[in-house]
Amino acid sequence: MKHLKHSLLTGIVLLSAIICVNAKKPIHGVIITGQNNHNWPVSHQAIKMTLENSGLFSLDVAVSPKQGEDMSGFSVDFSKYKLVVLDYNGDEWSAGMKAAFLDYVKQGGGVVVYHAADNAFTDWPAYNEIIALGGWGGRNEASGPYFYWKNGALQTDTSPGNGGSHGFRHEFVLNCRKASHPITKGLPAQWKHASDELYDRMRGPGGIKDLLYTAYSSPEQHGSGREEPLVFTVKYGKGRVFHIMLGHCGERLDDNPAMQCTGFQTLFLRGSEWCAKGKVTQKVPKDFPTADKSSLRLNYKPSW
């Protein structure tokens, strides 16, 4: 009897250990970076720390050649990953890498489009469908209409003009537009984001599936005077795309308010998990900002 009890106890312990290990197995992803008009040597580190410090992710980093150098040998084996984070705005990828990326997304891959990644690849139609809205890089009315929020719905403006602008960096309030989505569920209807660029006048094909957050681009801050779509999902093939325009990178990891913002990090974590798994298991953090006060996480660690 003692032997049987011992065997049962050992089996339970082993099973519990296996369940625990499986439950904690991190999501394997890759950050694509190396060229950007923003401070990519810092931004990709901040992204990696934010995701890995949660215990939910394990990230590789694919660094491209420098601008103007030979891009033909730059490639990523997308089949290895559940998540691709785009921190890239630079020279064109090779035809083979473009095809592999599109296949990855079409077959159900998860993609996070971060900040200036929506400035990239103006003349790549499929990429512009994946990001839905983009700016700069010569984008204009040929790229698609402007999109903005008014009277409870997304509106379009087909007037001519350049795509992409922003005013001064400042704190601003984000307004939730779909509280039932796994990424936003349980988060406040309004919360104050730390000092950041507020992208406005973005243009594109606009295949937004779920608009999650907008913010008012105030003329007092040299903004558009419109409520701008800043955080949303896009469906491309079987893939899940999370586009977050927030997060202008600072000079250093310890002087990086837009990316140290608790709200930004929470959305990045939740959006990444949703991209990879189609669901969000994270609790609402205790230090999440309110409508009146922003909140910074200096160590890039969640506080669940």
C-alpha angles and dihedrals in degrees: 000000000000089000091051092049090048091050092048092048092048091049092050092050092049092047091049090050092050092049090047093050092047092047091052098043103127124236109254114227143155133226114214111208142127102116125055141130083234130069098279096168087067101031096056090050091051090050092048092049093046093052100038097043087063090063089230100097144047113198135198119196123224109198116195126218115272119278111286095019126115109290097182094097096047109104140147126210095226092182089076094062142074092191136036118192114198113213092154135115111158148080121001118275119236119271090251094053092046091052092047092050093050091048090050092054095042091052093054107279122155120238132187114200105203125198111290093021083088088063092063134097100012093177097047104096097193092051090052089052090052094051094037093201131039143166145206120009091100095304114161141145089311088064093060137274130308113261126211140156121254137148092008097305144071113272130197132219117195096186116130121263145105120298119235134030141148138194129224120323109261144140114277140175121252117214120210116229100179114032093172096064115107090240095055101029110128095008121120120273087234132021137167117247120210120252109307147137112278106213113218141168091039117169137196147105087305101213092166112167101183120013104207107172139012132179134198113252101213120214086217086068091043091261133144098265089237137107101253129208107238109158124036147131129248130198117217116172106313092329130111117223126191114193117194116177093186127095114073104189123241130218095267139014089252093048101048110110099168091056095035089057110118090220093053093048092047092051091045091052094044094044092049094050091048091050092052101038109015091239141065122232098176125113122231105268120243093231097054112142123255130222089266104037135044122217130213129206103201095184097046090236124132121237105211 
